[in-house]
Amino acid sequence: MTDQIVLRGVSAKGFHGVLEAERREGQEFVVDVVMDVDLAPAGESDDLADTVSYAEVAGDVVALVEGEPLDLIEALAERIAAAVLARPLVDAVQVVVHKPQAPVGHPFQDVQVRIRRERCAPVVVALGSNLGASAETLRQAVTALGEVVELRAVSPLVETDPVGGPDQPAYLNAVAVGTTALAPRTLLRALHAVEQAHGRTREVRWGPRTLDLDLVAYGDAATGTDVVLDDPELTLPHPRAHERAFVLVPWSRADPEATLRVDGEVRRVADLVTGLDTCGVRPVDVPGWGPPW
């Protein structure tokens, strides 16, 4: 990632410090924020929805500087970084907190704490194929997925009957779980690039395909850190994942403790499976399926 949004010199009065006078009288703090963001979509669309509002980021910074007093500006920097990374388009952030009036006791120009934080978000990706050499396509897709996701587990393959759409062959499906440093939309574009590399087209809804990669969930529903999005490009969690046996069955095998947010409620994936008709999902033995990918 080489695109960045740079916000420098955001200043506000705060009451951070270990000395009583600092807590009582307060002082000025200055903050710089550098965000790694894929700006190509915004450059093409000229739409604010495709980028990060630096005005909103500045507002977050001021609120944290003026908010709860902290002993250390290291802690303030961490809180600012966490707030920035909560924005779905930000891949990584560098935060510099300046304390120009720090009680150093000697002549100085500036005191600053500089940190860089990258995402490490849990993700769930569903894979499917029903055209061509599907098993080999899925194997190659897992290898490509490993370049943008630190894979923790990949489910066994299952054969599934098509759901919706025209008449078509049965699918091979799997689910991969892991962590990523990419923001949700950046990861989605990476998944689409893998699909396109394997000849995926989107001419018929729910039609046959050489490769389908769906971003099912981003973040951890069990801890409340899952990302919830509803926009034309990306909906999280996947709006139909909770009713798709061809996703839930392999997902539960890749991660038996997995959870999914359904209509605002966090549910165990294994429990969701018990409420579905799974007759159309069958185990399949494919030689060579498994690590190393």
PANURO-820219 format. One record per residue (C-alpha): residue number from 1; residue in three letters; chain; x, y, z. Coordinates in steps of 0.25 Angstrom, whole numbers, plus 2048, in hexadecimal, padded with zeros to 3 digits. Example, Ala and Ser with C-alpha at 12.3 -4.5 7.8 and 13.67 -1.06 7.14 Angstrom:
BEGIN
resi: 1; resn: ALA; chain: A; east: 831; north: 7EE; up: 81F;
resi: 2; resn: SER; chain: A; east: 837; north: 7FC; up: 81D;
***
This chain:
BEGIN
resi: 1; resn: MET; chain: A; east: 800; north: 800; up: 800;
resi: 2; resn: THR; chain: A; east: 806; north: 80D; up: 7FC;
resi: 3; resn: ASP; chain: A; east: 7FA; north: 816; up: 7FC;
resi: 4; resn: GLN; chain: A; east: 7F9; north: 81F; up: 809;
resi: 5; resn: ILE; chain: A; east: 7F0; north: 82A; up: 80F;
resi: 6; resn: VAL; chain: A; east: 7F9; north: 833; up: 818;
resi: 7; resn: LEU; chain: A; east: 7F3; north: 83C; up: 823;
resi: 8; resn: ARG; chain: A; east: 7FD; north: 844; up: 82A;
resi: 9; resn: GLY; chain: A; east: 7FD; north: 84E; up: 836;
resi: 10; resn: VAL; chain: A; east: 7EF; north: 84B; up: 83C;
resi: 11; resn: SER; chain: A; east: 7F0; north: 852; up: 849;
resi: 12; resn: ALA; chain: A; east: 7E7; north: 852; up: 856;
resi: 13; resn: LYS; chain: A; east: 7E8; north: 854; up: 864;
resi: 14; resn: GLY; chain: A; east: 7E9; north: 848; up: 86D;
resi: 15; resn: PHE; chain: A; east: 7EC; north: 844; up: 87B;
resi: 16; resn: HIS; chain: A; east: 7F6; north: 838; up: 879;
resi: 17; resn: GLY; chain: A; east: 802; north: 836; up: 882;
resi: 18; resn: VAL; chain: A; east: 807; north: 830; up: 88F;
resi: 19; resn: LEU; chain: A; east: 809; north: 83D; up: 896;
resi: 20; resn: GLU; chain: A; east: 7FE; north: 844; up: 89E;
resi: 21; resn: ALA; chain: A; east: 800; north: 851; up: 897;
resi: 22; resn: GLU; chain: A; east: 7FE; north: 84B; up: 889;
resi: 23; resn: ARG; chain: A; east: 7F1; north: 845; up: 88E;
resi: 24; resn: ARG; chain: A; east: 7EC; north: 852; up: 894;
resi: 25; resn: GLU; chain: A; east: 7F1; north: 85C; up: 88A;
resi: 26; resn: GLY; chain: A; east: 7F1; north: 854; up: 87D;
resi: 27; resn: GLN; chain: A; east: 7FA; north: 857; up: 871;
resi: 28; resn: GLU; chain: A; east: 7FA; north: 857; up: 861;
resi: 29; resn: PHE; chain: A; east: 7FC; north: 84A; up: 85A;
resi: 30; resn: VAL; chain: A; east: 7FE; north: 849; up: 84B;
resi: 31; resn: VAL; chain: A; east: 7FB; north: 83C; up: 843;
resi: 32; resn: ASP; chain: A; east: 7FF; north: 838; up: 835;
resi: 33; resn: VAL; chain: A; east: 7F8; north: 82C; up: 82F;
resi: 34; resn: VAL; chain: A; east: 7FC; north: 825; up: 822;
resi: 35; resn: MET; chain: A; east: 7F2; north: 81B; up: 81D;
resi: 36; resn: ASP; chain: A; east: 7F5; north: 810; up: 812;
resi: 37; resn: VAL; chain: A; east: 7E9; north: 810; up: 809;
resi: 38; resn: ASP; chain: A; east: 7E7; north: 80A; up: 7FB;
resi: 39; resn: LEU; chain: A; east: 7E3; north: 817; up: 7F5;
resi: 40; resn: ALA; chain: A; east: 7E1; north: 812; up: 7E7;
resi: 41; resn: PRO; chain: A; east: 7D1; north: 810; up: 7E8;
resi: 42; resn: ALA; chain: A; east: 7D0; north: 81E; up: 7ED;
resi: 43; resn: GLY; chain: A; east: 7D8; north: 823; up: 7E2;
resi: 44; resn: GLU; chain: A; east: 7CF; north: 81C; up: 7D8;
resi: 45; resn: SER; chain: A; east: 7C2; north: 81F; up: 7DE;
resi: 46; resn: ASP; chain: A; east: 7C4; north: 82D; up: 7E5;
resi: 47; resn: ASP; chain: A; east: 7BB; north: 828; up: 7F0;
resi: 48; resn: LEU; chain: A; east: 7BE; north: 82B; up: 7FF;
resi: 49; resn: ALA; chain: A; east: 7B8; north: 81D; up: 802;
resi: 50; resn: ASP; chain: A; east: 7C5; north: 817; up: 7FB;
resi: 51; resn: THR; chain: A; east: 7CF; north: 81E; up: 804;
resi: 52; resn: VAL; chain: A; east: 7D1; north: 822; up: 813;
resi: 53; resn: SER; chain: A; east: 7CC; north: 830; up: 818;
resi: 54; resn: TYR; chain: A; east: 7D8; north: 837; up: 81E;
resi: 55; resn: ALA; chain: A; east: 7CE; north: 840; up: 825;
resi: 56; resn: GLU; chain: A; east: 7C8; north: 835; up: 82C;
resi: 57; resn: VAL; chain: A; east: 7D6; north: 82F; up: 830;
resi: 58; resn: ALA; chain: A; east: 7DA; north: 83D; up: 835;
resi: 59; resn: GLY; chain: A; east: 7CD; north: 83D; up: 83D;
resi: 60; resn: ASP; chain: A; east: 7D0; north: 82F; up: 843;
resi: 61; resn: VAL; chain: A; east: 7DE; north: 834; up: 847;
resi: 62; resn: VAL; chain: A; east: 7D9; north: 841; up: 84E;
resi: 63; resn: ALA; chain: A; east: 7CF; north: 839; up: 855;
resi: 64; resn: LEU; chain: A; east: 7DA; north: 82F; up: 85B;
resi: 65; resn: VAL; chain: A; east: 7E4; north: 83A; up: 85E;
resi: 66; resn: GLU; chain: A; east: 7D9; north: 842; up: 865;
resi: 67; resn: GLY; chain: A; east: 7D3; north: 836; up: 86C;
resi: 68; resn: GLU; chain: A; east: 7D7; north: 82C; up: 877;
resi: 69; resn: PRO; chain: A; east: 7E4; north: 831; up: 87D;
resi: 70; resn: LEU; chain: A; east: 7F0; north: 826; up: 87B;
resi: 71; resn: ASP; chain: A; east: 7FD; north: 825; up: 882;
resi: 72; resn: LEU; chain: A; east: 805; north: 823; up: 875;
resi: 73; resn: ILE; chain: A; east: 804; north: 828; up: 867;
resi: 74; resn: GLU; chain: A; east: 808; north: 81A; up: 863;
resi: 75; resn: ALA; chain: A; east: 7FA; north: 816; up: 867;
resi: 76; resn: LEU; chain: A; east: 7F3; north: 822; up: 860;
resi: 77; resn: ALA; chain: A; east: 7FA; north: 81E; up: 853;
resi: 78; resn: GLU; chain: A; east: 7F5; north: 810; up: 855;
resi: 79; resn: ARG; chain: A; east: 7E7; north: 814; up: 856;
resi: 80; resn: ILE; chain: A; east: 7E8; north: 81E; up: 84A;
resi: 81; resn: ALA; chain: A; east: 7ED; north: 812; up: 842;
resi: 82; resn: ALA; chain: A; east: 7E2; north: 809; up: 846;
resi: 83; resn: ALA; chain: A; east: 7D8; north: 814; up: 843;
resi: 84; resn: VAL; chain: A; east: 7DE; north: 816; up: 835;
resi: 85; resn: LEU; chain: A; east: 7DF; north: 807; up: 832;
resi: 86; resn: ALA; chain: A; east: 7D0; north: 805; up: 835;
resi: 87; resn: ARG; chain: A; east: 7CD; north: 80C; up: 828;
resi: 88; resn: PRO; chain: A; east: 7CB; north: 801; up: 81E;
resi: 89; resn: LEU; chain: A; east: 7D4; north: 807; up: 813;
resi: 90; resn: VAL; chain: A; east: 7E0; north: 809; up: 81B;
resi: 91; resn: ASP; chain: A; east: 7EB; north: 7FE; up: 819;
resi: 92; resn: ALA; chain: A; east: 7F5; north: 804; up: 823;
resi: 93; resn: VAL; chain: A; east: 7F8; north: 810; up: 82B;
resi: 94; resn: GLN; chain: A; east: 804; north: 818; up: 830;
resi: 95; resn: VAL; chain: A; east: 801; north: 822; up: 83C;
resi: 96; resn: VAL; chain: A; east: 80A; north: 82C; up: 841;
resi: 97; resn: VAL; chain: A; east: 806; north: 833; up: 84E;
resi: 98; resn: HIS; chain: A; east: 80E; north: 840; up: 851;
resi: 99; resn: LYS; chain: A; east: 80F; north: 845; up: 85F;
resi: 100; resn: PRO; chain: A; east: 817; north: 853; up: 85D;
resi: 101; resn: GLN; chain: A; east: 814; north: 858; up: 86B;
resi: 102; resn: ALA; chain: A; east: 819; north: 84B; up: 872;
resi: 103; resn: PRO; chain: A; east: 820; north: 84D; up: 880;
resi: 104; resn: VAL; chain: A; east: 82D; north: 849; up: 87B;
resi: 105; resn: GLY; chain: A; east: 836; north: 852; up: 884;
resi: 106; resn: HIS; chain: A; east: 83F; north: 855; up: 879;
resi: 107; resn: PRO; chain: A; east: 83F; north: 85D; up: 86C;
resi: 108; resn: PHE; chain: A; east: 838; north: 855; up: 861;
resi: 109; resn: GLN; chain: A; east: 830; north: 857; up: 854;
resi: 110; resn: ASP; chain: A; east: 826; north: 84C; up: 855;
resi: 111; resn: VAL; chain: A; east: 823; north: 83E; up: 85B;
resi: 112; resn: GLN; chain: A; east: 81B; north: 834; up: 853;
resi: 113; resn: VAL; chain: A; east: 817; north: 826; up: 853;
resi: 114; resn: ARG; chain: A; east: 816; north: 81F; up: 845;
resi: 115; resn: ILE; chain: A; east: 80E; north: 812; up: 843;
resi: 116; resn: ARG; chain: A; east: 80A; north: 80A; up: 837;
resi: 117; resn: ARG; chain: A; east: 7FF; north: 800; up: 838;
resi: 118; resn: GLU; chain: A; east: 7FA; north: 7F7; up: 82D;
resi: 119; resn: ARG; chain: A; east: 7ED; north: 7EE; up: 82D;
resi: 120; resn: CYS; chain: A; east: 7ED; north: 7E0; up: 832;
resi: 121; resn: ALA; chain: A; east: 7DE; north: 7DD; up: 830;
resi: 122; resn: PRO; chain: A; east: 7D8; north: 7CF; up: 830;
resi: 123; resn: VAL; chain: A; east: 7D1; north: 7CC; up: 822;
resi: 124; resn: VAL; chain: A; east: 7C9; north: 7C1; up: 81C;
resi: 125; resn: VAL; chain: A; east: 7C9; north: 7BE; up: 80D;
resi: 126; resn: ALA; chain: A; east: 7C0; north: 7B4; up: 806;
resi: 127; resn: LEU; chain: A; east: 7C5; north: 7AE; up: 7FA;
resi: 128; resn: GLY; chain: A; east: 7BD; north: 7A7; up: 7EF;
resi: 129; resn: SER; chain: A; east: 7BE; north: 7A2; up: 7E1;
resi: 130; resn: ASN; chain: A; east: 7B6; north: 799; up: 7D7;
resi: 131; resn: LEU; chain: A; east: 7BD; north: 79B; up: 7CA;
resi: 132; resn: GLY; chain: A; east: 7CA; north: 796; up: 7C4;
resi: 133; resn: ALA; chain: A; east: 7D3; north: 78E; up: 7CD;
resi: 134; resn: SER; chain: A; east: 7CD; north: 793; up: 7DA;
resi: 135; resn: ALA; chain: A; east: 7D5; north: 78D; up: 7E4;
resi: 136; resn: GLU; chain: A; east: 7E2; north: 792; up: 7DE;
resi: 137; resn: THR; chain: A; east: 7DC; north: 7A0; up: 7DC;
resi: 138; resn: LEU; chain: A; east: 7D8; north: 7A0; up: 7EB;
resi: 139; resn: ARG; chain: A; east: 7E6; north: 79B; up: 7EF;
resi: 140; resn: GLN; chain: A; east: 7ED; north: 7A6; up: 7E7;
resi: 141; resn: ALA; chain: A; east: 7E3; north: 7B0; up: 7ED;
resi: 142; resn: VAL; chain: A; east: 7E7; north: 7AC; up: 7FB;
resi: 143; resn: THR; chain: A; east: 7F5; north: 7AE; up: 7F7;
resi: 144; resn: ALA; chain: A; east: 7F2; north: 7BC; up: 7F2;
resi: 145; resn: LEU; chain: A; east: 7E9; north: 7BF; up: 7FE;
resi: 146; resn: GLY; chain: A; east: 7F5; north: 7BC; up: 807;
resi: 147; resn: GLU; chain: A; east: 7FC; north: 7C8; up: 801;
resi: 148; resn: VAL; chain: A; east: 7F2; north: 7D2; up: 807;
resi: 149; resn: VAL; chain: A; east: 7ED; north: 7CA; up: 813;
resi: 150; resn: GLU; chain: A; east: 7F5; north: 7C3; up: 81E;
resi: 151; resn: LEU; chain: A; east: 7EE; north: 7B5; up: 81D;
resi: 152; resn: ARG; chain: A; east: 7EB; north: 7AE; up: 82A;
resi: 153; resn: ALA; chain: A; east: 7E2; north: 7A3; up: 824;
resi: 154; resn: VAL; chain: A; east: 7DC; north: 79F; up: 817;
resi: 155; resn: SER; chain: A; east: 7D0; north: 795; up: 818;
resi: 156; resn: PRO; chain: A; east: 7CF; north: 788; up: 810;
resi: 157; resn: LEU; chain: A; east: 7C8; north: 789; up: 803;
resi: 158; resn: VAL; chain: A; east: 7B9; north: 786; up: 802;
resi: 159; resn: GLU; chain: A; east: 7B0; north: 783; up: 7F6;
resi: 160; resn: THR; chain: A; east: 7A4; north: 78C; up: 7F6;
resi: 161; resn: ASP; chain: A; east: 797; north: 78D; up: 7ED;
resi: 162; resn: PRO; chain: A; east: 795; north: 79A; up: 7E7;
resi: 163; resn: VAL; chain: A; east: 78C; north: 7A4; up: 7EE;
resi: 164; resn: GLY; chain: A; east: 784; north: 7AD; up: 7E5;
resi: 165; resn: GLY; chain: A; east: 788; north: 7B1; up: 7D7;
resi: 166; resn: PRO; chain: A; east: 787; north: 7A9; up: 7CA;
resi: 167; resn: ASP; chain: A; east: 78A; north: 79A; up: 7C9;
resi: 168; resn: GLN; chain: A; east: 798; north: 797; up: 7CB;
resi: 169; resn: PRO; chain: A; east: 7A2; north: 78D; up: 7D0;
resi: 170; resn: ALA; chain: A; east: 7A5; north: 78B; up: 7DF;
resi: 171; resn: TYR; chain: A; east: 7AF; north: 793; up: 7E6;
resi: 172; resn: LEU; chain: A; east: 7BB; north: 791; up: 7EE;
resi: 173; resn: ASN; chain: A; east: 7BC; north: 79A; up: 7FA;
resi: 174; resn: ALA; chain: A; east: 7C5; north: 79D; up: 806;
resi: 175; resn: VAL; chain: A; east: 7C7; north: 7A8; up: 810;
resi: 176; resn: ALA; chain: A; east: 7D4; north: 7AE; up: 814;
resi: 177; resn: VAL; chain: A; east: 7D6; north: 7B5; up: 821;
resi: 178; resn: GLY; chain: A; east: 7E2; north: 7BE; up: 825;
resi: 179; resn: THR; chain: A; east: 7E6; north: 7CC; up: 828;
resi: 180; resn: THR; chain: A; east: 7EA; north: 7D8; up: 81F;
resi: 181; resn: ALA; chain: A; east: 7F1; north: 7E5; up: 81F;
resi: 182; resn: LEU; chain: A; east: 7E8; north: 7EB; up: 814;
resi: 183; resn: ALA; chain: A; east: 7DB; north: 7F3; up: 816;
resi: 184; resn: PRO; chain: A; east: 7CE; north: 7EC; up: 812;
resi: 185; resn: ARG; chain: A; east: 7CC; north: 7F3; up: 804;
resi: 186; resn: THR; chain: A; east: 7DB; north: 7F1; up: 801;
resi: 187; resn: LEU; chain: A; east: 7DA; north: 7E3; up: 804;
resi: 188; resn: LEU; chain: A; east: 7CD; north: 7E2; up: 7FC;
resi: 189; resn: ARG; chain: A; east: 7D4; north: 7E7; up: 7F0;
resi: 190; resn: ALA; chain: A; east: 7E0; north: 7DD; up: 7F2;
resi: 191; resn: LEU; chain: A; east: 7D6; north: 7D2; up: 7F2;
resi: 192; resn: HIS; chain: A; east: 7CF; north: 7D7; up: 7E5;
resi: 193; resn: ALA; chain: A; east: 7DD; north: 7D8; up: 7DF;
resi: 194; resn: VAL; chain: A; east: 7DF; north: 7C9; up: 7E2;
resi: 195; resn: GLU; chain: A; east: 7D2; north: 7C6; up: 7DC;
resi: 196; resn: GLN; chain: A; east: 7D5; north: 7CD; up: 7CF;
resi: 197; resn: ALA; chain: A; east: 7E2; north: 7C6; up: 7CE;
resi: 198; resn: HIS; chain: A; east: 7DA; north: 7B9; up: 7CD;
resi: 199; resn: GLY; chain: A; east: 7D1; north: 7BE; up: 7C3;
resi: 200; resn: ARG; chain: A; east: 7C5; north: 7C2; up: 7CC;
resi: 201; resn: THR; chain: A; east: 7BA; north: 7CA; up: 7C5;
resi: 202; resn: ARG; chain: A; east: 7AD; north: 7D0; up: 7CB;
resi: 203; resn: GLU; chain: A; east: 7A3; north: 7CF; up: 7C0;
resi: 204; resn: VAL; chain: A; east: 799; north: 7C6; up: 7C6;
resi: 205; resn: ARG; chain: A; east: 795; north: 7C8; up: 7D5;
resi: 206; resn: TRP; chain: A; east: 797; north: 7BB; up: 7DD;
resi: 207; resn: GLY; chain: A; east: 79C; north: 7B5; up: 7CF;
resi: 208; resn: PRO; chain: A; east: 7A7; north: 7AB; up: 7CE;
resi: 209; resn: ARG; chain: A; east: 7B5; north: 7B0; up: 7D0;
resi: 210; resn: THR; chain: A; east: 7C4; north: 7AC; up: 7D0;
resi: 211; resn: LEU; chain: A; east: 7C6; north: 7B2; up: 7DD;
resi: 212; resn: ASP; chain: A; east: 7BE; north: 7B9; up: 7E8;
resi: 213; resn: LEU; chain: A; east: 7C5; north: 7C0; up: 7F4;
resi: 214; resn: ASP; chain: A; east: 7BB; north: 7C6; up: 7FE;
resi: 215; resn: LEU; chain: A; east: 7C0; north: 7CF; up: 80A;
resi: 216; resn: VAL; chain: A; east: 7B6; north: 7C9; up: 814;
resi: 217; resn: ALA; chain: A; east: 7BB; north: 7D0; up: 821;
resi: 218; resn: TYR; chain: A; east: 7C5; north: 7DA; up: 825;
resi: 219; resn: GLY; chain: A; east: 7C9; north: 7DB; up: 834;
resi: 220; resn: ASP; chain: A; east: 7C5; north: 7D3; up: 83F;
resi: 221; resn: ALA; chain: A; east: 7B6; north: 7D3; up: 843;
resi: 222; resn: ALA; chain: A; east: 7B9; north: 7CC; up: 850;
resi: 223; resn: THR; chain: A; east: 7C1; north: 7D8; up: 855;
resi: 224; resn: GLY; chain: A; east: 7B8; north: 7E2; up: 84E;
resi: 225; resn: THR; chain: A; east: 7C3; north: 7E6; up: 845;
resi: 226; resn: ASP; chain: A; east: 7BC; north: 7E1; up: 838;
resi: 227; resn: VAL; chain: A; east: 7BA; north: 7EC; up: 82D;
resi: 228; resn: VAL; chain: A; east: 7AC; north: 7EE; up: 829;
resi: 229; resn: LEU; chain: A; east: 7AA; north: 7F5; up: 81C;
resi: 230; resn: ASP; chain: A; east: 79F; north: 7F7; up: 812;
resi: 231; resn: ASP; chain: A; east: 7A2; north: 7FE; up: 805;
resi: 232; resn: PRO; chain: A; east: 7A1; north: 7FB; up: 7F7;
resi: 233; resn: GLU; chain: A; east: 7B0; north: 7F6; up: 7F6;
resi: 234; resn: LEU; chain: A; east: 7B0; north: 7ED; up: 802;
resi: 235; resn: THR; chain: A; east: 7A7; north: 7E8; up: 80D;
resi: 236; resn: LEU; chain: A; east: 7AC; north: 7E2; up: 81A;
resi: 237; resn: PRO; chain: A; east: 7AA; north: 7D8; up: 81F;
resi: 238; resn: HIS; chain: A; east: 7A6; north: 7D1; up: 812;
resi: 239; resn: PRO; chain: A; east: 796; north: 7D3; up: 812;
resi: 240; resn: ARG; chain: A; east: 793; north: 7C5; up: 80E;
resi: 241; resn: ALA; chain: A; east: 79E; north: 7BD; up: 815;
resi: 242; resn: HIS; chain: A; east: 796; north: 7B9; up: 821;
resi: 243; resn: GLU; chain: A; east: 78C; north: 7B2; up: 818;
resi: 244; resn: ARG; chain: A; east: 796; north: 7AB; up: 80F;
resi: 245; resn: ALA; chain: A; east: 79A; north: 79D; up: 813;
resi: 246; resn: PHE; chain: A; east: 7A5; north: 79D; up: 808;
resi: 247; resn: VAL; chain: A; east: 7AC; north: 7A8; up: 810;
resi: 248; resn: LEU; chain: A; east: 7A8; north: 7A4; up: 81E;
resi: 249; resn: VAL; chain: A; east: 7AC; north: 795; up: 81E;
resi: 250; resn: PRO; chain: A; east: 7BA; north: 797; up: 819;
resi: 251; resn: TRP; chain: A; east: 7BC; north: 7A3; up: 822;
resi: 252; resn: SER; chain: A; east: 7B8; north: 79B; up: 82E;
resi: 253; resn: ARG; chain: A; east: 7C2; north: 791; up: 82A;
resi: 254; resn: ALA; chain: A; east: 7CD; north: 79B; up: 828;
resi: 255; resn: ASP; chain: A; east: 7CA; north: 7A2; up: 835;
resi: 256; resn: PRO; chain: A; east: 7C0; north: 79A; up: 83F;
resi: 257; resn: GLU; chain: A; east: 7BF; north: 7A7; up: 848;
resi: 258; resn: ALA; chain: A; east: 7BC; north: 7B1; up: 83D;
resi: 259; resn: THR; chain: A; east: 7B1; north: 7BB; up: 83F;
resi: 260; resn: LEU; chain: A; east: 7A9; north: 7C4; up: 836;
resi: 261; resn: ARG; chain: A; east: 7A0; north: 7D0; up: 838;
resi: 262; resn: VAL; chain: A; east: 792; north: 7CD; up: 833;
resi: 263; resn: ASP; chain: A; east: 788; north: 7D9; up: 834;
resi: 264; resn: GLY; chain: A; east: 791; north: 7DF; up: 83F;
resi: 265; resn: GLU; chain: A; east: 792; north: 7D2; up: 847;
resi: 266; resn: VAL; chain: A; east: 79F; north: 7CB; up: 848;
resi: 267; resn: ARG; chain: A; east: 79C; north: 7BC; up: 845;
resi: 268; resn: ARG; chain: A; east: 7A5; north: 7B0; up: 845;
resi: 269; resn: VAL; chain: A; east: 7A7; north: 7AB; up: 837;
resi: 270; resn: ALA; chain: A; east: 7A6; north: 79C; up: 83C;
resi: 271; resn: ASP; chain: A; east: 798; north: 7A0; up: 841;
resi: 272; resn: LEU; chain: A; east: 794; north: 7A6; up: 834;
resi: 273; resn: VAL; chain: A; east: 798; north: 799; up: 82D;
resi: 274; resn: THR; chain: A; east: 78E; north: 791; up: 836;
resi: 275; resn: GLY; chain: A; east: 782; north: 79A; up: 831;
resi: 276; resn: LEU; chain: A; east: 785; north: 798; up: 822;
resi: 277; resn: ASP; chain: A; east: 782; north: 78D; up: 818;
resi: 278; resn: THR; chain: A; east: 790; north: 788; up: 815;
resi: 279; resn: CYS; chain: A; east: 78C; north: 77C; up: 80C;
resi: 280; resn: GLY; chain: A; east: 792; north: 784; up: 800;
resi: 281; resn: VAL; chain: A; east: 7A0; north: 785; up: 806;
resi: 282; resn: ARG; chain: A; east: 7A8; north: 778; up: 805;
resi: 283; resn: PRO; chain: A; east: 7B6; north: 775; up: 809;
resi: 284; resn: VAL; chain: A; east: 7C0; north: 772; up: 7FD;
resi: 285; resn: ASP; chain: A; east: 7CD; north: 76C; up: 7FD;
resi: 286; resn: VAL; chain: A; east: 7D7; north: 774; up: 7F4;
resi: 287; resn: PRO; chain: A; east: 7E5; north: 76E; up: 7F4;
resi: 288; resn: GLY; chain: A; east: 7F0; north: 779; up: 7F8;
resi: 289; resn: TRP; chain: A; east: 7E6; north: 783; up: 7FE;
resi: 290; resn: GLY; chain: A; east: 7ED; north: 789; up: 80A;
resi: 291; resn: PRO; chain: A; east: 7FA; north: 790; up: 80E;
resi: 292; resn: PRO; chain: A; east: 804; north: 794; up: 809;
resi: 293; resn: TRP; chain: A; east: 7FC; north: 79C; up: 800;
***
